[in-house]
Amino acid sequence: MPNDPESIEALKQNWRAEVETARVYRDLAAREGDQKRRDILLRMAEAEERHAQRWAQKLTDIGHAPPVLKDSLGQRLNRWWNRMAGLDVAIRRMEAAEDRHEARYRAQSERALADDPDAQKFLREAALEEKAHARVLSTMAPAAAGPRGVLDTILKRERWHGRGGSWVADAIYGVNDGLGAVFGIVSGVAGATNNQQHYVLISGLAGMLASSLSMGAGAYLAAKSEGEVYEAEIAREKAEVEENPEEEIEEMSLFYQLQGFTPEESQRMAERLAEQPEQMVQAMAHHELGLSQHHFPNQWKSSISAAVSTAIGAFIPIIPFFFMSGIDAVIASFAISIVAHFAVGAVKSLITIRSWWASGLEMTIVGVIEAVVTYSLGLAFGAMG
C-alpha cells in the first residue's frame, strides 16, 4: 500500500466520508416510519460502516490511525437541515452524496491508490455499491408532484405497466381541469361585468375551447413521451449490459441484497439472470426506474378522452347562462358547479384509496373557495373600471 501523503489523505477522506454517511443513514432510519424503507436505510448504513472499517484497516496497515471524527458545526448544520427539510429531501441529498462517492472511488482507482491491487479491487466494488445506493435512493424518493398531484403519483405505476385504463384517468383529469378552470372564469367575469349574460357566455365558451385543446394536446404528448422515454432507457440499459456485464451483475446483486437476500443468494440470482440478456435489461430498468412493460396507452385515445372530458367539465358552469341572466344565472351556475365538483371528487375515489365522500368533499371545498375568490376579484376589477 502506498505510504505517500496523497494516498494517506485519500484514505482518511474515504474513512471520514463513509462514517459521516453511515451516521446520516442511521439518523434517517430512526425517523423513517415505513418499515421497508427503514430496513433499506439501515442496510446502507451497514454497508457504509463496512467501507469505513476497510479504510481504517488500510490506514492501520501503513502505521496510521484513523482520524478522530469531531462533531463539527458543519455536521450539526447538516443534520439540522435534514430534520427541517424532511425525509424525502434528505434522501435526495444522500443520493447526490452517493454519486460523489462513486465518482471519487473511480477516480482513486485510476490514480494514487491504483498501485495496490487489493485497494484497487475494493475501490471498484465500493464504487459499484455507492452507485447502487444512489439508484435505490432515487426509487425511495417520491416523484415530483405535477399539476395532477397525488392522483398522478398513484396512477403512475399503472401507466408504466400498461394495463390499460389510462384514458379513464385522462377523462377524470379532463373533467376536473375543465370544470375548475371555466368555473373560475365564469365567476370572475360575472363579478366584473355585473353578471352580464353575453360576456359570461363568450368568456366561458372561449375558456372551454382553450382548455379542451390544451388538455388534449397535453395527453397526446404525455402518452407519446412515455413510450419514447421507455425506449431510450431500455436502450441505455442494454448498452450498459453489453459493455460492462460484470458491473451490471454486481449492481443487480446489490439490489437483491438491499431487498433482504444474502450476498450468496443475490450473486446467484444476478448471474442466472445475466444468462438471458433481454431479461437482465428488463430487470435493471425495473429496479432502477420502475419500468416493467413497454405497452403504453394509445396516444389518440388519451388525447380524445382528455379533450372531450375537459369540454364536458368546462361546459357545466356556463349552462345556466344559456337560459338565464343576472344573479339568478350566477347562483344556478354556482349550484350545479359545486354538485359537479363533488361528483368528480367521488368518481376519483374509484381509482384512489380515499373514500368517495372525503374525496368529493375536498373537491367541493376547493370549488367553493375558487368561486368566492374569483367572483370577489371580478367585483374588485369591475369597481376599478
Sine and cosine of phi, psi and omega as CSV:
sin_phi,cos_phi,sin_psi,cos_psi,sin_omega,cos_omega
0.00,0.00,0.78,-0.62,0.01,-1.00
-0.85,0.53,0.61,-0.79,-0.03,-1.00
-0.88,-0.47,0.43,0.90,0.00,-1.00
-1.00,0.10,0.35,-0.94,-0.06,-1.00
-0.82,0.57,-0.61,0.79,-0.03,-1.00
-0.91,0.42,-0.69,0.72,0.00,-1.00
-0.92,0.39,-0.63,0.77,0.02,-1.00
-0.89,0.46,-0.70,0.71,0.01,-1.00
-0.90,0.43,-0.61,0.79,0.03,-1.00
-0.89,0.45,-0.67,0.75,0.03,-1.00
-0.89,0.45,-0.67,0.74,0.01,-1.00
-0.90,0.43,-0.65,0.76,0.04,-1.00
-0.90,0.44,-0.67,0.74,0.02,-1.00
-0.88,0.48,-0.72,0.69,0.00,-1.00
-0.87,0.49,-0.72,0.69,-0.03,-1.00
-0.89,0.46,-0.70,0.72,-0.03,-1.00
-0.89,0.45,-0.65,0.76,-0.03,-1.00
-0.93,0.36,-0.65,0.76,0.01,-1.00
-0.90,0.43,-0.71,0.71,0.00,-1.00
-0.89,0.45,-0.67,0.74,0.00,-1.00
-0.91,0.42,-0.67,0.74,0.02,-1.00
-0.87,0.49,-0.65,0.76,0.02,-1.00
-0.89,0.46,-0.67,0.74,0.00,-1.00
-0.90,0.44,-0.69,0.73,0.01,-1.00
-0.88,0.48,-0.67,0.74,0.00,-1.00
-0.93,0.37,-0.59,0.81,0.06,-1.00
-0.91,0.42,-0.68,0.74,0.05,-1.00
-0.91,0.42,-0.65,0.76,0.01,-1.00
-0.89,0.46,-0.60,0.80,0.00,-1.00
-0.91,0.41,-0.44,0.90,-0.02,-1.00
-0.98,-0.20,-0.01,1.00,-0.02,-1.00
-1.00,0.08,0.81,-0.59,-0.02,-1.00
-0.99,0.11,-0.43,0.90,-0.02,-1.00
-0.99,0.11,0.82,-0.57,-0.10,-1.00
-0.88,0.47,-0.66,0.75,-0.04,-1.00
-0.90,0.43,-0.73,0.69,0.03,-1.00
-0.90,0.44,-0.62,0.79,0.02,-1.00
-0.90,0.44,-0.68,0.74,0.01,-1.00
-0.89,0.46,-0.64,0.77,0.02,-1.00
-0.90,0.44,-0.69,0.73,0.01,-1.00
-0.89,0.46,-0.64,0.77,0.02,-1.00
-0.92,0.39,-0.63,0.78,0.04,-1.00
-0.90,0.44,-0.62,0.78,0.03,-1.00
-0.94,0.35,-0.57,0.82,0.08,-1.00
-0.89,0.46,-0.68,0.74,0.03,-1.00
-0.89,0.45,-0.62,0.78,0.03,-1.00
-0.90,0.43,-0.68,0.73,0.02,-1.00
-0.90,0.43,-0.60,0.80,0.03,-1.00
-0.92,0.38,-0.58,0.81,0.09,-1.00
-0.90,0.44,-0.65,0.76,0.06,-1.00
-0.87,0.50,-0.71,0.70,-0.03,-1.00
-0.88,0.48,-0.67,0.75,0.02,-1.00
-0.89,0.46,-0.61,0.79,0.01,-1.00
-0.91,0.41,-0.68,0.73,0.01,-1.00
-0.93,0.37,-0.58,0.81,0.04,-1.00
-0.89,0.45,-0.64,0.77,0.03,-1.00
-0.91,0.41,-0.62,0.78,0.04,-1.00
-0.88,0.47,-0.67,0.74,0.03,-1.00
-0.90,0.44,-0.67,0.74,0.01,-1.00
-0.89,0.46,-0.63,0.78,-0.02,-1.00
-0.88,0.48,-0.49,0.87,-0.01,-1.00
-0.97,-0.25,0.25,0.97,0.13,-0.99
1.00,0.06,0.39,0.92,0.01,-1.00
-0.81,-0.59,0.76,-0.65,0.05,-1.00
-0.99,0.17,0.53,-0.85,0.07,-1.00
-0.86,0.51,0.56,-0.83,0.00,-1.00
-0.92,0.39,0.38,-0.92,0.07,-1.00
-0.99,0.14,0.82,-0.57,-0.03,-1.00
-1.00,0.05,0.98,-0.22,0.00,-1.00
-0.99,0.12,0.52,-0.86,0.03,-1.00
-0.99,0.16,1.00,0.08,-0.10,-1.00
-0.97,0.23,0.22,-0.98,0.05,-1.00
-0.87,0.49,-0.64,0.77,0.01,-1.00
-0.88,0.47,-0.65,0.76,0.02,-1.00
-0.92,0.40,-0.65,0.76,0.03,-1.00
-0.90,0.43,-0.66,0.75,0.05,-1.00
-0.90,0.44,-0.62,0.79,0.01,-1.00
-0.89,0.45,-0.70,0.71,0.03,-1.00
-0.91,0.41,-0.65,0.76,0.02,-1.00
-0.88,0.48,-0.68,0.73,-0.01,-1.00
-0.91,0.41,-0.64,0.77,0.03,-1.00
-0.87,0.49,-0.62,0.78,0.02,-1.00
-0.94,0.34,-0.66,0.75,-0.04,-1.00
-0.94,0.33,-0.63,0.77,-0.08,-1.00
-0.97,0.23,-0.39,0.92,0.00,-1.00
0.99,-0.17,0.27,-0.96,-0.10,-1.00
-0.89,0.46,-0.67,0.74,-0.09,-1.00
-0.91,0.42,-0.65,0.76,0.05,-1.00
-0.92,0.39,-0.65,0.76,0.02,-1.00
-0.88,0.47,-0.63,0.77,0.02,-1.00
-0.91,0.42,-0.65,0.76,0.06,-1.00
-0.89,0.46,-0.64,0.77,0.03,-1.00
-0.91,0.42,-0.64,0.77,0.02,-1.00
-0.93,0.37,-0.54,0.84,0.08,-1.00
-0.87,0.50,-0.70,0.72,0.03,-1.00
-0.91,0.42,-0.61,0.79,0.02,-1.00
-0.90,0.44,-0.65,0.76,0.02,-1.00
-0.90,0.44,-0.61,0.80,0.06,-1.00
-0.88,0.48,-0.64,0.77,0.03,-1.00
-0.92,0.40,-0.65,0.76,0.03,-1.00
-0.89,0.46,-0.68,0.73,0.01,-1.00
-0.87,0.50,-0.71,0.70,-0.01,-1.00
-0.89,0.45,-0.64,0.77,0.00,-1.00
-0.91,0.41,-0.68,0.73,-0.01,-1.00
-0.91,0.42,-0.64,0.77,0.01,-1.00
-0.91,0.41,-0.63,0.77,0.02,-1.00
-0.91,0.41,-0.65,0.76,0.00,-1.00
-0.92,0.40,-0.58,0.81,-0.01,-1.00
-0.90,0.43,-0.34,0.94,0.00,-1.00
-0.98,-0.20,-0.05,1.00,-0.07,-1.00
-0.82,-0.58,-0.88,-0.47,-0.23,-0.97
-0.86,0.51,-0.68,0.74,-0.09,-1.00
-1.00,0.10,0.01,1.00,-0.07,-1.00
-0.95,0.32,-0.25,0.97,0.01,-1.00
-0.95,0.33,-0.31,0.95,0.02,-1.00
-0.98,-0.20,0.96,-0.29,-0.05,-1.00
-0.84,0.54,-0.62,0.78,-0.01,-1.00
-0.91,0.41,-0.70,0.71,0.02,-1.00
-0.91,0.42,-0.62,0.78,-0.01,-1.00
-0.89,0.45,-0.69,0.73,0.03,-1.00
-0.89,0.46,-0.69,0.72,0.00,-1.00
-0.91,0.41,-0.61,0.79,0.03,-1.00
-0.87,0.49,-0.68,0.74,0.03,-1.00
-0.90,0.43,-0.68,0.73,0.02,-1.00
-0.90,0.43,-0.67,0.74,-0.01,-1.00
-0.91,0.41,-0.62,0.78,0.03,-1.00
-0.88,0.47,-0.66,0.75,0.03,-1.00
-0.90,0.43,-0.65,0.76,-0.01,-1.00
-0.93,0.38,-0.63,0.77,0.06,-1.00
-0.89,0.45,-0.63,0.77,0.04,-1.00
-0.89,0.46,-0.69,0.72,0.03,-1.00
-0.90,0.45,-0.65,0.76,0.04,-1.00
-0.86,0.52,-0.71,0.71,-0.02,-1.00
-0.87,0.49,-0.65,0.76,-0.03,-1.00
-0.95,0.30,-0.58,0.81,0.07,-1.00
-0.91,0.41,-0.66,0.75,0.04,-1.00
-0.88,0.48,-0.60,0.80,-0.01,-1.00
-0.91,0.42,-0.48,0.88,0.03,-1.00
-0.99,0.15,-0.38,0.92,0.00,-1.00
-0.98,0.22,-0.56,0.83,-0.02,-1.00
-0.97,0.24,0.67,-0.74,-0.03,-1.00
-0.94,0.33,0.39,-0.92,0.06,-1.00
-0.92,0.40,0.52,-0.85,0.04,-1.00
-0.88,0.48,0.71,-0.71,-0.03,-1.00
-0.97,0.25,0.80,-0.59,0.03,-1.00
-0.98,-0.18,-0.30,-0.95,-0.04,-1.00
-0.91,0.41,-0.34,0.94,0.00,-1.00
-1.00,0.01,-0.13,0.99,0.17,-0.99
0.87,0.49,-0.64,-0.77,-0.12,-0.99
-0.88,0.47,-0.61,0.79,-0.03,-1.00
-0.88,0.48,-0.63,0.78,0.02,-1.00
-0.90,0.43,-0.64,0.76,0.01,-1.00
-0.90,0.44,-0.68,0.73,-0.01,-1.00
-0.90,0.43,-0.63,0.77,-0.07,-1.00
-1.00,0.06,-0.16,0.99,-0.13,-0.99
-0.86,0.51,-0.71,0.70,-0.04,-1.00
-0.89,0.46,-0.64,0.77,0.00,-1.00
-0.92,0.38,-0.54,0.84,0.06,-1.00
-0.89,0.45,-0.71,0.70,-0.02,-1.00
-0.91,0.41,-0.62,0.78,-0.02,-1.00
-0.94,0.34,-0.25,0.97,0.12,-0.99
0.90,0.43,0.66,0.75,-0.02,-1.00
-1.00,0.01,0.24,0.97,-0.02,-1.00
0.98,0.18,-0.01,-1.00,0.04,-1.00
0.99,0.13,-0.03,1.00,0.00,-1.00
-0.89,0.45,-0.54,0.84,-0.01,-1.00
-0.89,0.45,-0.46,0.89,0.04,-1.00
-0.90,0.43,-0.72,0.70,0.03,-1.00
-0.89,0.46,-0.69,0.72,0.03,-1.00
-0.86,0.51,-0.63,0.78,0.00,-1.00
-0.91,0.41,-0.68,0.73,0.00,-1.00
-0.91,0.42,-0.70,0.71,0.06,-1.00
-0.86,0.52,-0.68,0.73,-0.06,-1.00
-0.88,0.47,-0.77,0.63,0.02,-1.00
-0.86,0.51,-0.70,0.72,-0.02,-1.00
-0.88,0.48,-0.76,0.65,-0.03,-1.00
-0.92,0.39,-0.69,0.73,0.00,-1.00
-0.89,0.45,-0.71,0.71,0.01,-1.00
-0.88,0.47,-0.75,0.66,-0.04,-1.00
-0.90,0.44,-0.71,0.70,-0.06,-1.00
-0.91,0.42,-0.77,0.64,-0.09,-1.00
-0.97,0.25,-0.52,0.85,0.09,-1.00
-0.87,0.50,-0.66,0.75,0.06,-1.00
-0.91,0.41,-0.66,0.75,0.01,-1.00
-0.89,0.46,-0.74,0.67,-0.03,-1.00
-0.87,0.49,-0.71,0.71,-0.02,-1.00
-0.89,0.46,-0.72,0.69,-0.03,-1.00
-0.91,0.42,-0.71,0.71,-0.02,-1.00
-0.92,0.38,-0.63,0.78,0.02,-1.00
-0.88,0.48,-0.69,0.73,0.02,-1.00
-0.91,0.41,-0.60,0.80,-0.06,-1.00
-0.98,0.22,-0.45,0.89,-0.10,-1.00
-0.94,-0.34,0.27,0.96,-0.01,-1.00
0.87,0.50,0.65,0.76,0.09,-1.00
0.88,0.47,0.59,0.81,-0.01,-1.00
-0.98,0.22,0.83,-0.55,-0.11,-0.99
-0.85,0.53,-0.69,0.72,-0.10,-0.99
-0.87,0.49,-0.75,0.67,-0.03,-1.00
-0.93,0.38,-0.63,0.77,-0.01,-1.00
-0.90,0.44,-0.68,0.73,0.00,-1.00
-0.90,0.45,-0.71,0.70,-0.02,-1.00
-0.89,0.47,-0.74,0.67,-0.02,-1.00
-0.92,0.39,-0.62,0.78,0.00,-1.00
-0.91,0.41,-0.70,0.71,0.02,-1.00
-0.92,0.39,-0.62,0.78,0.05,-1.00
-0.90,0.43,-0.68,0.74,0.04,-1.00
-0.90,0.44,-0.63,0.78,0.03,-1.00
-0.88,0.48,-0.72,0.69,0.00,-1.00
-0.90,0.44,-0.72,0.70,-0.02,-1.00
-0.90,0.43,-0.69,0.72,-0.01,-1.00
-0.91,0.42,-0.66,0.75,-0.01,-1.00
-0.89,0.46,-0.73,0.68,0.00,-1.00
-0.91,0.42,-0.64,0.76,-0.01,-1.00
-0.90,0.43,-0.72,0.69,-0.01,-1.00
-0.92,0.39,-0.63,0.77,0.03,-1.00
-0.88,0.47,-0.72,0.69,0.01,-1.00
-0.90,0.43,-0.65,0.76,0.00,-1.00
-0.89,0.45,-0.68,0.74,0.02,-1.00
-0.91,0.42,-0.63,0.78,0.03,-1.00
-0.88,0.47,-0.75,0.66,-0.04,-1.00
-0.92,0.38,-0.58,0.81,0.01,-1.00
-0.91,0.42,-0.72,0.69,0.01,-1.00
-0.90,0.44,-0.65,0.76,0.01,-1.00
-0.91,0.41,-0.67,0.74,-0.04,-1.00
-0.92,0.40,-0.58,0.82,0.00,-1.00
-0.86,0.52,-0.72,0.70,0.03,-1.00
-0.90,0.43,-0.67,0.74,-0.02,-1.00
-0.91,0.40,-0.66,0.75,0.02,-1.00
-0.90,0.44,-0.67,0.74,0.00,-1.00
-0.87,0.49,-0.75,0.67,-0.02,-1.00
-0.88,0.48,-0.64,0.77,0.00,-1.00
-0.91,0.41,-0.67,0.74,-0.01,-1.00
-0.93,0.37,-0.63,0.78,0.04,-1.00
-0.89,0.45,-0.66,0.75,0.03,-1.00
-0.89,0.46,-0.65,0.76,0.02,-1.00
-0.90,0.43,-0.71,0.70,0.01,-1.00
-0.90,0.44,-0.62,0.78,0.00,-1.00
-0.89,0.45,-0.67,0.75,0.02,-1.00
-0.90,0.44,-0.65,0.76,0.00,-1.00
-0.92,0.40,-0.65,0.76,0.01,-1.00
-0.91,0.42,-0.63,0.77,-0.02,-1.00
-0.95,0.30,-0.62,0.79,-0.07,-1.00
-0.99,0.12,-0.61,0.79,-0.06,-1.00
-0.72,-0.69,0.92,0.39,-0.06,-1.00
-0.88,0.48,-0.60,0.80,-0.03,-1.00
-0.92,0.40,-0.64,0.77,0.02,-1.00
-0.91,0.41,-0.64,0.77,0.00,-1.00
-0.93,0.38,-0.60,0.80,0.06,-1.00
-0.90,0.44,-0.70,0.71,0.02,-1.00
-0.89,0.45,-0.66,0.75,0.00,-1.00
-0.91,0.41,-0.66,0.75,0.02,-1.00
-0.91,0.42,-0.62,0.79,0.04,-1.00
-0.88,0.47,-0.65,0.76,0.01,-1.00
-0.92,0.39,-0.60,0.80,0.07,-1.00
-0.87,0.50,-0.67,0.74,0.02,-1.00
-0.91,0.41,-0.63,0.78,0.03,-1.00
-0.89,0.46,-0.65,0.76,0.01,-1.00
-0.93,0.37,-0.25,0.97,0.07,-1.00
-1.00,-0.05,-0.03,1.00,0.09,-1.00
0.91,-0.41,-0.08,1.00,0.03,-1.00
-0.98,0.20,0.42,-0.91,0.06,-1.00
-0.96,0.29,0.34,-0.94,0.02,-1.00
-0.83,0.55,-0.64,0.77,-0.02,-1.00
-0.92,0.40,-0.71,0.70,0.03,-1.00
-0.89,0.46,-0.68,0.73,-0.03,-1.00
-0.89,0.45,-0.67,0.74,0.00,-1.00
-0.91,0.42,-0.68,0.74,0.02,-1.00
-0.89,0.45,-0.69,0.73,-0.01,-1.00
-0.90,0.44,-0.67,0.74,0.00,-1.00
-0.91,0.41,-0.67,0.74,0.01,-1.00
-0.92,0.40,-0.64,0.77,0.05,-1.00
-0.90,0.44,-0.65,0.76,0.01,-1.00
-0.91,0.41,-0.58,0.81,-0.03,-1.00
-0.92,0.38,-0.28,0.96,0.05,-1.00
-0.93,0.36,-0.29,0.96,0.05,-1.00
-0.85,-0.53,1.00,-0.01,-0.11,-0.99
-0.80,0.59,-0.65,0.76,-0.01,-1.00
-0.90,0.44,-0.65,0.76,0.04,-1.00
-0.92,0.39,-0.57,0.82,0.04,-1.00
-0.89,0.45,-0.69,0.72,0.01,-1.00
-0.88,0.48,-0.72,0.69,0.00,-1.00
-0.89,0.46,-0.65,0.76,-0.01,-1.00
-0.92,0.40,-0.67,0.75,0.02,-1.00
-0.90,0.44,-0.68,0.74,0.02,-1.00
-0.89,0.46,-0.61,0.79,-0.01,-1.00
-0.93,0.37,-0.72,0.69,-0.06,-1.00
-0.94,0.34,-0.60,0.80,-0.08,-1.00
-0.99,0.11,-0.61,0.79,-0.17,-0.99
-0.83,-0.56,-0.08,1.00,-0.03,-1.00
0.97,0.24,0.31,0.95,0.00,-1.00
-0.99,-0.11,0.74,-0.67,-0.04,-1.00
-0.72,-0.69,-0.42,0.91,0.00,-1.00
-0.68,-0.74,0.56,-0.83,0.00,-1.00
-0.96,-0.26,0.66,0.75,0.12,-0.99
-0.94,-0.35,0.89,-0.46,-0.13,-0.99
-0.85,-0.53,0.33,-0.94,-0.02,-1.00
-0.88,0.48,0.54,-0.84,0.04,-1.00
-0.90,0.44,0.76,-0.65,-0.09,-1.00
-0.89,0.46,-0.70,0.71,-0.05,-1.00
-0.94,0.33,-0.59,0.81,0.03,-1.00
-0.89,0.45,-0.70,0.71,0.02,-1.00
-0.90,0.45,-0.66,0.75,-0.03,-1.00
-0.90,0.43,-0.76,0.65,-0.03,-1.00
-0.90,0.43,-0.68,0.74,0.01,-1.00
-0.86,0.50,-0.71,0.70,-0.01,-1.00
-0.92,0.40,-0.68,0.73,-0.05,-1.00
-0.91,0.42,-0.74,0.67,-0.04,-1.00
-0.91,0.41,-0.71,0.71,-0.03,-1.00
-0.91,0.41,-0.59,0.81,0.06,-1.00
-0.90,0.44,-0.67,0.74,0.03,-1.00
-0.88,0.47,-0.65,0.76,0.01,-1.00
-0.90,0.44,-0.75,0.66,0.01,-1.00
-0.88,0.47,-0.64,0.77,-0.03,-1.00
-0.94,0.33,-0.45,0.89,-0.05,-1.00
-0.96,0.28,-0.45,0.89,-0.10,-0.99
-0.84,0.54,-0.74,0.67,-0.07,-1.00
-0.92,0.39,-0.36,0.93,-0.08,-1.00
-0.99,-0.12,-0.07,1.00,-0.02,-1.00
-0.81,0.58,-0.76,0.65,-0.05,-1.00
-0.86,0.51,-0.46,0.89,-0.08,-1.00
-0.97,0.25,-0.16,0.99,0.13,-0.99
-0.97,0.23,-0.41,0.91,-0.10,-0.99
-0.88,-0.48,-0.24,0.97,-0.10,-0.99
-0.68,-0.73,0.14,-0.99,0.06,-1.00
-0.54,-0.84,0.14,-0.99,0.06,-1.00
0.94,0.33,-0.37,-0.93,-0.08,-1.00
-0.91,0.41,-0.46,0.89,0.03,-1.00
-0.89,0.45,-0.66,0.75,0.02,-1.00
-0.91,0.41,-0.63,0.78,0.01,-1.00
-0.90,0.44,-0.70,0.71,0.00,-1.00
-0.90,0.44,-0.69,0.73,0.00,-1.00
-0.90,0.44,-0.66,0.75,0.03,-1.00
-0.89,0.46,-0.67,0.74,0.02,-1.00
-0.88,0.47,-0.70,0.71,-0.06,-1.00
-0.90,0.44,-0.77,0.64,-0.05,-1.00
-0.95,0.32,-0.49,0.87,0.03,-1.00
-0.94,0.34,-0.63,0.78,0.02,-1.00
-0.92,0.39,-0.65,0.76,0.06,-1.00
-0.88,0.47,-0.67,0.74,0.01,-1.00
-0.91,0.42,-0.63,0.78,0.05,-1.00
-0.87,0.50,-0.70,0.72,0.01,-1.00
-0.90,0.44,-0.66,0.75,-0.01,-1.00
-0.90,0.45,-0.69,0.72,0.01,-1.00
-0.89,0.45,-0.68,0.74,0.04,-1.00
-0.88,0.47,-0.64,0.76,0.02,-1.00
-0.91,0.41,-0.65,0.76,0.02,-1.00
-0.91,0.42,-0.58,0.81,0.03,-1.00
-0.85,0.53,-0.50,0.86,-0.04,-1.00
-0.91,0.41,-0.30,0.95,0.03,-1.00
-0.91,0.42,-0.45,0.89,-0.03,-1.00
-0.87,-0.49,0.26,0.96,0.11,-0.99
-0.80,-0.60,0.01,-1.00,-0.05,-1.00
-0.99,-0.14,0.08,1.00,-0.04,-1.00
-1.00,0.05,0.38,-0.93,0.06,-1.00
-0.95,0.30,0.44,-0.90,-0.09,-1.00
-0.91,0.41,-0.62,0.79,-0.05,-1.00
-0.95,0.31,-0.59,0.81,0.02,-1.00
-0.93,0.38,-0.67,0.74,0.02,-1.00
-0.91,0.41,-0.67,0.74,0.02,-1.00
-0.91,0.40,-0.66,0.76,0.01,-1.00
-0.90,0.43,-0.65,0.76,0.03,-1.00
-0.86,0.50,-0.72,0.69,0.02,-1.00
-0.90,0.43,-0.59,0.81,0.01,-1.00
-0.90,0.44,-0.71,0.71,0.02,-1.00
-0.88,0.48,-0.68,0.73,0.04,-1.00
-0.86,0.50,-0.69,0.73,0.00,-1.00
-0.89,0.45,-0.66,0.75,0.00,-1.00
-0.90,0.43,-0.72,0.69,0.02,-1.00
-0.87,0.49,-0.68,0.73,0.00,-1.00
-0.87,0.49,-0.71,0.71,-0.03,-1.00
-0.90,0.44,-0.71,0.70,-0.03,-1.00
-0.89,0.45,-0.72,0.70,-0.04,-1.00
-0.91,0.42,-0.77,0.64,-0.07,-1.00
-0.93,0.37,-0.63,0.78,0.01,-1.00
-0.92,0.40,-0.64,0.76,0.02,-1.00
-0.90,0.44,-0.68,0.73,0.06,-1.00
-0.89,0.45,-0.64,0.77,0.04,-1.00
-0.87,0.49,-0.70,0.72,0.04,-1.00
-0.88,0.48,-0.65,0.76,0.00,-1.00
-0.91,0.42,-0.69,0.73,0.02,-1.00
-0.91,0.41,-0.61,0.79,0.03,-1.00
-0.90,0.43,-0.63,0.78,0.02,-1.00
-0.92,0.40,-0.57,0.82,0.02,-1.00
-0.93,0.38,-0.55,0.84,-0.02,-1.00
-0.96,0.27,0.00,0.00,0.00,0.00
